[in-house]
Amino acid sequence: MLVVDDSETIRRSAEIFLKQSGFEVILSSDGFDALAKICDHHPDLILVDIMMPKLDGYQTCHIVKQNPAYANTPIIMLSSKDGVFDRARGRIAGSDQYLTKPFTRDGLLTAVNTQLSTQLITQRNAQSKATAS
């Protein structure tokens, strides 16, 4: 799992919550570094902040989703903004879910588990279709 946020506090909070729940966590402080880490580690899920210097979360999400190797990787957008426009823009960029900061441990884990469960179901359905063909 990759956590991308320019705030060290948010990165560390997410890391602690996720590691306590048994997840392997990779941290990144900006979109460019995240893209390199995605290629190196192939995370099962990406949490990405919207407002970051250099390459923002929308751009990062869009680039990841345009790559066929990572198009099905769930992306949860993180933001302190909770407006309809921000959520819609995240969906347009390809995000799978939107989580408002500051998040709670339970809120983060619920979002992560929801996306991982959805991803597993999608993979199983794809395998069933491939086997049936």
Backbone as JSON Lines, residues from 0, in Angstrom:
{"i":0,"aa":"M","n":[0.84,-1.16,0.0],"ca":[0.0,0.0,0.0],"c":[0.89,1.23,0.0]}
{"i":1,"aa":"L","n":[0.55,2.21,-0.82],"ca":[1.34,3.43,-0.94],"c":[0.54,4.61,-0.39]}
{"i":2,"aa":"V","n":[1.17,5.38,0.49],"ca":[0.56,6.6,1.03],"c":[1.37,7.78,0.5]}
{"i":3,"aa":"V","n":[0.68,8.66,-0.24],"ca":[1.33,9.82,-0.86],"c":[0.72,11.09,-0.28]}
{"i":4,"aa":"D","n":[1.51,11.83,0.46],"ca":[1.03,13.08,1.05],"c":[2.24,13.95,1.39]}
{"i":5,"aa":"D","n":[2.15,15.23,1.15],"ca":[3.28,16.12,1.46],"c":[3.35,16.45,2.95]}
{"i":6,"aa":"S","n":[2.33,16.08,3.71],"ca":[2.34,16.28,5.16],"c":[2.9,15.04,5.84]}
{"i":7,"aa":"E","n":[4.01,15.23,6.55],"ca":[4.6,14.1,7.26],"c":[3.65,13.57,8.33]}
{"i":8,"aa":"T","n":[2.89,14.44,8.95],"ca":[1.94,14.02,9.98],"c":[0.9,13.06,9.4]}
{"i":9,"aa":"I","n":[0.35,13.4,8.25],"ca":[-0.65,12.54,7.61],"c":[-0.02,11.23,7.18]}
{"i":10,"aa":"R","n":[1.16,11.3,6.56],"ca":[1.85,10.07,6.13],"c":[2.07,9.13,7.31]}
{"i":11,"aa":"R","n":[2.6,9.67,8.39],"ca":[2.92,8.84,9.56],"c":[1.65,8.31,10.24]}
{"i":12,"aa":"S","n":[0.62,9.12,10.32],"ca":[-0.64,8.66,10.92],"c":[-1.2,7.48,10.11]}
{"i":13,"aa":"A","n":[-1.26,7.65,8.8],"ca":[-1.75,6.57,7.95],"c":[-0.87,5.33,8.09]}
{"i":14,"aa":"E","n":[0.44,5.54,8.12],"ca":[1.37,4.41,8.25],"c":[1.12,3.63,9.54]}
{"i":15,"aa":"I","n":[0.97,4.35,10.64],"ca":[0.74,3.69,11.93],"c":[-0.58,2.91,11.91]}
{"i":16,"aa":"F","n":[-1.66,3.55,11.46],"ca":[-2.97,2.89,11.43],"c":[-2.92,1.64,10.55]}
{"i":17,"aa":"L","n":[-2.29,1.76,9.38],"ca":[-2.27,0.64,8.44],"c":[-1.36,-0.49,8.92]}
{"i":18,"aa":"K","n":[-0.19,-0.14,9.43],"ca":[0.73,-1.18,9.91],"c":[0.14,-1.93,11.11]}
{"i":19,"aa":"Q","n":[-0.57,-1.22,11.97],"ca":[-1.21,-1.87,13.11],"c":[-2.24,-2.89,12.65]}
{"i":20,"aa":"S","n":[-2.75,-2.71,11.46],"ca":[-3.75,-3.62,10.9],"c":[-3.12,-4.67,9.98]}
{"i":21,"aa":"G","n":[-1.8,-4.71,9.96],"ca":[-1.11,-5.76,9.21],"c":[-0.75,-5.44,7.77]}
{"i":22,"aa":"F","n":[-0.94,-4.2,7.34],"ca":[-0.61,-3.83,5.98],"c":[0.85,-3.43,5.85]}
{"i":23,"aa":"E","n":[1.43,-3.75,4.71],"ca":[2.77,-3.25,4.37],"c":[2.58,-1.86,3.76]}
{"i":24,"aa":"V","n":[3.35,-0.89,4.23],"ca":[3.14,0.5,3.83],"c":[4.42,1.1,3.25]}
{"i":25,"aa":"I","n":[4.26,1.8,2.12],"ca":[5.34,2.55,1.49],"c":[4.89,4.0,1.53]}
{"i":26,"aa":"L","n":[5.83,4.91,1.83],"ca":[5.49,6.33,1.95],"c":[6.14,7.14,0.83]}
{"i":27,"aa":"S","n":[5.43,8.19,0.43],"ca":[5.95,9.11,-0.58],"c":[5.44,10.51,-0.26]}
{"i":28,"aa":"S","n":[6.27,11.52,-0.54],"ca":[5.89,12.88,-0.2],"c":[5.4,13.71,-1.39]}
{"i":29,"aa":"D","n":[5.5,13.16,-2.61],"ca":[4.99,13.9,-3.77],"c":[4.65,12.96,-4.91]}
{"i":30,"aa":"G","n":[3.96,13.48,-5.9],"ca":[3.48,12.67,-7.01],"c":[4.57,12.04,-7.85]}
{"i":31,"aa":"F","n":[5.64,12.78,-8.12],"ca":[6.72,12.22,-8.93],"c":[7.39,11.04,-8.24]}
{"i":32,"aa":"D","n":[7.67,11.2,-6.96],"ca":[8.27,10.11,-6.19],"c":[7.3,8.93,-6.14]}
{"i":33,"aa":"A","n":[6.02,9.22,-6.02],"ca":[5.0,8.16,-5.96],"c":[5.0,7.33,-7.24]}
{"i":34,"aa":"L","n":[5.11,7.99,-8.39],"ca":[5.11,7.25,-9.66],"c":[6.27,6.27,-9.73]}
{"i":35,"aa":"A","n":[7.43,6.7,-9.26],"ca":[8.6,5.8,-9.24],"c":[8.35,4.63,-8.3]}
{"i":36,"aa":"K","n":[7.78,4.91,-7.13],"ca":[7.53,3.84,-6.15],"c":[6.45,2.88,-6.62]}
{"i":37,"aa":"I","n":[5.49,3.37,-7.36],"ca":[4.45,2.51,-7.92],"c":[5.09,1.5,-8.88]}
{"i":38,"aa":"C","n":[5.97,1.97,-9.72],"ca":[6.66,1.08,-10.66],"c":[7.55,0.08,-9.95]}
{"i":39,"aa":"D","n":[8.19,0.5,-8.87],"ca":[9.11,-0.37,-8.13],"c":[8.39,-1.4,-7.25]}
{"i":40,"aa":"H","n":[7.25,-1.01,-6.65],"ca":[6.62,-1.84,-5.62],"c":[5.26,-2.42,-6.0]}
{"i":41,"aa":"H","n":[4.62,-1.91,-7.05],"ca":[3.3,-2.4,-7.48],"c":[2.31,-2.52,-6.31]}
{"i":42,"aa":"P","n":[1.98,-1.41,-5.65],"ca":[1.1,-1.48,-4.48],"c":[-0.31,-1.96,-4.84]}
{"i":43,"aa":"D","n":[-0.96,-2.59,-3.87],"ca":[-2.33,-3.07,-4.05],"c":[-3.34,-1.94,-3.98]}
{"i":44,"aa":"L","n":[-2.95,-0.83,-3.34],"ca":[-3.84,0.31,-3.15],"c":[-2.98,1.56,-2.97]}
{"i":45,"aa":"I","n":[-3.51,2.7,-3.43],"ca":[-2.78,3.96,-3.31],"c":[-3.69,4.97,-2.63]}
{"i":46,"aa":"L","n":[-3.16,5.62,-1.6],"ca":[-3.81,6.75,-0.95],"c":[-3.04,7.99,-1.37]}
{"i":47,"aa":"V","n":[-3.71,8.96,-1.99],"ca":[-2.98,10.12,-2.49],"c":[-3.68,11.43,-2.11]}
{"i":48,"aa":"D","n":[-2.9,12.34,-1.57],"ca":[-3.38,13.68,-1.22],"c":[-3.65,14.46,-2.5]}
{"i":49,"aa":"I","n":[-4.62,15.32,-2.47],"ca":[-4.93,16.13,-3.65],"c":[-3.95,17.28,-3.79]}
{"i":50,"aa":"M","n":[-3.77,18.04,-2.73],"ca":[-2.95,19.25,-2.79],"c":[-1.5,18.95,-2.43]}
{"i":51,"aa":"M","n":[-0.66,18.83,-3.47],"ca":[0.77,18.58,-3.28],"c":[1.55,19.43,-4.27]}
{"i":52,"aa":"P","n":[2.78,19.78,-3.92],"ca":[3.6,20.52,-4.87],"c":[4.06,19.61,-6.01]}
{"i":53,"aa":"K","n":[4.53,20.2,-7.06],"ca":[5.06,19.51,-8.24],"c":[3.96,18.82,-9.04]}
{"i":54,"aa":"L","n":[3.48,17.7,-8.56],"ca":[2.45,16.92,-9.25],"c":[1.33,16.66,-8.24]}
{"i":55,"aa":"D","n":[0.15,17.26,-8.47],"ca":[-0.9,17.11,-7.47],"c":[-1.57,15.74,-7.55]}
{"i":56,"aa":"G","n":[-2.46,15.48,-6.63],"ca":[-3.12,14.19,-6.55],"c":[-3.97,13.85,-7.75]}
{"i":57,"aa":"Y","n":[-4.65,14.85,-8.32],"ca":[-5.46,14.61,-9.51],"c":[-4.57,14.14,-10.67]}
{"i":58,"aa":"Q","n":[-3.47,14.85,-10.88],"ca":[-2.55,14.49,-11.96],"c":[-1.93,13.12,-11.72]}
{"i":59,"aa":"T","n":[-1.52,12.86,-10.49],"ca":[-0.93,11.57,-10.14],"c":[-1.92,10.45,-10.41]}
{"i":60,"aa":"C","n":[-3.14,10.62,-9.95],"ca":[-4.19,9.63,-10.15],"c":[-4.43,9.38,-11.64]}
{"i":61,"aa":"H","n":[-4.53,10.44,-12.4],"ca":[-4.78,10.32,-13.84],"c":[-3.66,9.54,-14.54]}
{"i":62,"aa":"I","n":[-2.43,9.84,-14.21],"ca":[-1.28,9.15,-14.82],"c":[-1.31,7.67,-14.47]}
{"i":63,"aa":"V","n":[-1.57,7.36,-13.22],"ca":[-1.62,5.95,-12.79],"c":[-2.73,5.21,-13.53]}
{"i":64,"aa":"K","n":[-3.9,5.79,-13.58],"ca":[-5.05,5.12,-14.19],"c":[-4.91,4.98,-15.71]}
{"i":65,"aa":"Q","n":[-4.08,5.81,-16.33],"ca":[-3.86,5.7,-17.78],"c":[-2.91,4.56,-18.14]}
{"i":66,"aa":"N","n":[-2.17,4.05,-17.16],"ca":[-1.23,2.96,-17.4],"c":[-1.99,1.65,-17.24]}
{"i":67,"aa":"P","n":[-2.08,0.83,-18.29],"ca":[-2.84,-0.42,-18.21],"c":[-2.38,-1.35,-17.07]}
{"i":68,"aa":"A","n":[-1.12,-1.3,-16.71],"ca":[-0.6,-2.16,-15.64],"c":[-1.16,-1.77,-14.27]}
{"i":69,"aa":"Y","n":[-1.6,-0.53,-14.12],"ca":[-2.08,-0.04,-12.82],"c":[-3.5,0.49,-12.86]}
{"i":70,"aa":"A","n":[-4.16,0.38,-14.0],"ca":[-5.5,0.96,-14.17],"c":[-6.51,0.42,-13.15]}
{"i":71,"aa":"N","n":[-6.33,-0.81,-12.7],"ca":[-7.27,-1.41,-11.74],"c":[-6.83,-1.27,-10.29]}
{"i":72,"aa":"T","n":[-5.71,-0.59,-10.06],"ca":[-5.25,-0.36,-8.7],"c":[-6.17,0.68,-8.04]}
{"i":73,"aa":"P","n":[-6.8,0.34,-6.94],"ca":[-7.68,1.31,-6.29],"c":[-6.89,2.53,-5.78]}
{"i":74,"aa":"I","n":[-7.49,3.7,-5.99],"ca":[-6.9,4.95,-5.5],"c":[-7.93,5.66,-4.64]}
{"i":75,"aa":"I","n":[-7.51,5.97,-3.42],"ca":[-8.33,6.76,-2.51],"c":[-7.71,8.15,-2.42]}
{"i":76,"aa":"M","n":[-8.48,9.16,-2.79],"ca":[-8.01,10.53,-2.72],"c":[-8.2,11.04,-1.3]}
{"i":77,"aa":"L","n":[-7.18,11.76,-0.81],"ca":[-7.22,12.37,0.52],"c":[-7.28,13.88,0.37]}
{"i":78,"aa":"S","n":[-8.16,14.52,1.11],"ca":[-8.23,15.97,1.03],"c":[-8.89,16.56,2.26]}
{"i":79,"aa":"S","n":[-8.49,17.78,2.57],"ca":[-9.16,18.49,3.65],"c":[-10.42,19.18,3.1]}
{"i":80,"aa":"K","n":[-10.56,19.21,1.78],"ca":[-11.75,19.78,1.15],"c":[-12.8,18.69,0.99]}
{"i":81,"aa":"D","n":[-14.04,19.04,1.28],"ca":[-15.1,18.04,1.2],"c":[-16.23,18.51,0.28]}
{"i":82,"aa":"G","n":[-15.88,19.27,-0.74],"ca":[-16.9,19.8,-1.64],"c":[-17.27,18.84,-2.75]}
{"i":83,"aa":"V","n":[-18.44,19.04,-3.32],"ca":[-18.92,18.22,-4.42],"c":[-17.98,18.33,-5.61]}
{"i":84,"aa":"F","n":[-17.49,19.53,-5.89],"ca":[-16.59,19.74,-7.02],"c":[-15.3,18.93,-6.85]}
{"i":85,"aa":"D","n":[-14.74,18.94,-5.65],"ca":[-13.5,18.21,-5.39],"c":[-13.7,16.7,-5.56]}
{"i":86,"aa":"R","n":[-14.82,16.2,-5.08],"ca":[-15.12,14.78,-5.23],"c":[-15.32,14.42,-6.7]}
{"i":87,"aa":"A","n":[-16.04,15.26,-7.42],"ca":[-16.28,15.0,-8.84],"c":[-14.98,15.03,-9.63]}
{"i":88,"aa":"R","n":[-14.13,15.99,-9.32],"ca":[-12.85,16.08,-10.02],"c":[-11.99,14.84,-9.74]}
{"i":89,"aa":"G","n":[-12.06,14.33,-8.52],"ca":[-11.35,13.1,-8.18],"c":[-11.85,11.92,-8.99]}
{"i":90,"aa":"R","n":[-13.16,11.81,-9.15],"ca":[-13.75,10.73,-9.95],"c":[-13.33,10.83,-11.41]}
{"i":91,"aa":"I","n":[-13.33,12.05,-11.92],"ca":[-12.91,12.27,-13.31],"c":[-11.46,11.84,-13.5]}
{"i":92,"aa":"A","n":[-10.62,12.1,-12.51],"ca":[-9.2,11.72,-12.6],"c":[-9.03,10.21,-12.47]}
{"i":93,"aa":"G","n":[-10.07,9.51,-11.97],"ca":[-10.0,8.07,-11.87],"c":[-9.99,7.5,-10.47]}
{"i":94,"aa":"S","n":[-10.17,8.34,-9.45],"ca":[-10.13,7.83,-8.08],"c":[-11.33,6.92,-7.81]}
{"i":95,"aa":"D","n":[-11.13,6.0,-6.9],"ca":[-12.17,5.05,-6.55],"c":[-12.94,5.47,-5.3]}
{"i":96,"aa":"Q","n":[-12.32,6.3,-4.48],"ca":[-12.96,6.76,-3.26],"c":[-12.31,8.06,-2.82]}
{"i":97,"aa":"Y","n":[-13.0,8.77,-1.96],"ca":[-12.56,10.08,-1.47],"c":[-12.65,10.06,0.05]}
{"i":98,"aa":"L","n":[-11.57,10.39,0.72],"ca":[-11.55,10.4,2.19],"c":[-11.12,11.77,2.66]}
{"i":99,"aa":"T","n":[-11.94,12.36,3.53],"ca":[-11.66,13.7,4.03],"c":[-10.68,13.63,5.2]}
{"i":100,"aa":"K","n":[-9.7,14.55,5.18],"ca":[-8.73,14.68,6.28],"c":[-9.25,15.74,7.25]}
{"i":101,"aa":"P","n":[-8.96,15.63,8.51],"ca":[-8.24,14.52,9.13],"c":[-9.15,13.3,9.22]}
{"i":102,"aa":"F","n":[-8.59,12.14,8.91],"ca":[-9.37,10.91,8.96],"c":[-9.11,10.2,10.29]}
{"i":103,"aa":"T","n":[-10.05,9.36,10.65],"ca":[-9.89,8.54,11.85],"c":[-9.3,7.19,11.44]}
{"i":104,"aa":"R","n":[-8.83,6.46,12.4],"ca":[-8.31,5.12,12.14],"c":[-9.4,4.27,11.5]}
{"i":105,"aa":"D","n":[-10.6,4.29,12.1],"ca":[-11.7,3.48,11.58],"c":[-12.12,3.92,10.18]}
{"i":106,"aa":"G","n":[-12.15,5.22,9.94],"ca":[-12.52,5.73,8.62],"c":[-11.53,5.3,7.56]}
{"i":107,"aa":"L","n":[-10.25,5.38,7.89],"ca":[-9.21,4.97,6.95],"c":[-9.3,3.48,6.66]}
{"i":108,"aa":"L","n":[-9.42,2.67,7.71],"ca":[-9.46,1.22,7.52],"c":[-10.72,0.77,6.79]}
{"i":109,"aa":"T","n":[-11.83,1.43,7.03],"ca":[-13.06,1.1,6.32],"c":[-12.9,1.38,4.83]}
{"i":110,"aa":"A","n":[-12.32,2.53,4.48],"ca":[-12.11,2.88,3.08],"c":[-11.16,1.89,2.41]}
{"i":111,"aa":"V","n":[-10.07,1.59,3.08],"ca":[-9.07,0.66,2.54],"c":[-9.68,-0.73,2.34]}
{"i":112,"aa":"N","n":[-10.34,-1.24,3.35],"ca":[-10.93,-2.58,3.25],"c":[-12.03,-2.66,2.21]}
{"i":113,"aa":"T","n":[-12.81,-1.6,2.06],"ca":[-13.84,-1.56,1.02],"c":[-13.21,-1.66,-0.36]}
{"i":114,"aa":"Q","n":[-12.16,-0.88,-0.58],"ca":[-11.52,-0.89,-1.9],"c":[-10.81,-2.21,-2.18]}
{"i":115,"aa":"L","n":[-10.16,-2.78,-1.19],"ca":[-9.48,-4.06,-1.41],"c":[-10.49,-5.19,-1.65]}
{"i":116,"aa":"S","n":[-11.62,-5.16,-0.97],"ca":[-12.68,-6.16,-1.19],"c":[-13.25,-6.03,-2.59]}
{"i":117,"aa":"T","n":[-13.51,-4.8,-3.01],"ca":[-14.04,-4.56,-4.35],"c":[-13.04,-5.03,-5.41]}
{"i":118,"aa":"Q","n":[-11.77,-4.76,-5.19],"ca":[-10.73,-5.17,-6.13],"c":[-10.68,-6.7,-6.23]}
{"i":119,"aa":"L","n":[-10.78,-7.39,-5.11],"ca":[-10.73,-8.85,-5.1],"c":[-11.92,-9.44,-5.86]}
{"i":120,"aa":"I","n":[-13.1,-8.89,-5.64],"ca":[-14.3,-9.36,-6.35],"c":[-14.14,-9.14,-7.86]}
{"i":121,"aa":"T","n":[-13.63,-7.98,-8.25],"ca":[-13.42,-7.67,-9.66],"c":[-12.43,-8.66,-10.29]}
{"i":122,"aa":"Q","n":[-11.35,-8.95,-9.57],"ca":[-10.36,-9.9,-10.08],"c":[-10.95,-11.29,-10.23]}
{"i":123,"aa":"R","n":[-11.75,-11.72,-9.27],"ca":[-12.37,-13.05,-9.34],"c":[-13.35,-13.14,-10.5]}
{"i":124,"aa":"N","n":[-14.12,-12.08,-10.72],"ca":[-15.06,-12.06,-11.84],"c":[-14.31,-12.12,-13.17]}
{"i":125,"aa":"A","n":[-13.21,-11.4,-13.27],"ca":[-12.42,-11.41,-14.5],"c":[-11.83,-12.8,-14.74]}
{"i":126,"aa":"Q","n":[-11.37,-13.46,-13.68],"ca":[-10.82,-14.82,-13.82],"c":[-11.91,-15.81,-14.22]}
{"i":127,"aa":"S","n":[-13.1,-15.65,-13.67],"ca":[-14.21,-16.54,-14.03],"c":[-14.58,-16.39,-15.49]}
{"i":128,"aa":"K","n":[-14.62,-15.17,-15.96],"ca":[-14.94,-14.92,-17.37],"c":[-13.87,-15.49,-18.29]}
{"i":129,"aa":"A","n":[-12.6,-15.33,-17.89],"ca":[-11.49,-15.84,-18.69],"c":[-11.53,-17.37,-18.74]}
{"i":130,"aa":"T","n":[-11.87,-18.02,-17.65],"ca":[-11.95,-19.48,-17.59],"c":[-13.12,-19.99,-18.42]}
{"i":131,"aa":"A","n":[-14.23,-19.25,-18.4],"ca":[-15.42,-19.65,-19.14],"c":[-15.26,-19.51,-20.66]}
{"i":132,"aa":"S","n":[-14.34,-18.66,-21.07],"ca":[-14.17,-18.41,-22.52],"c":[-13.5,-19.51,-23.23]}
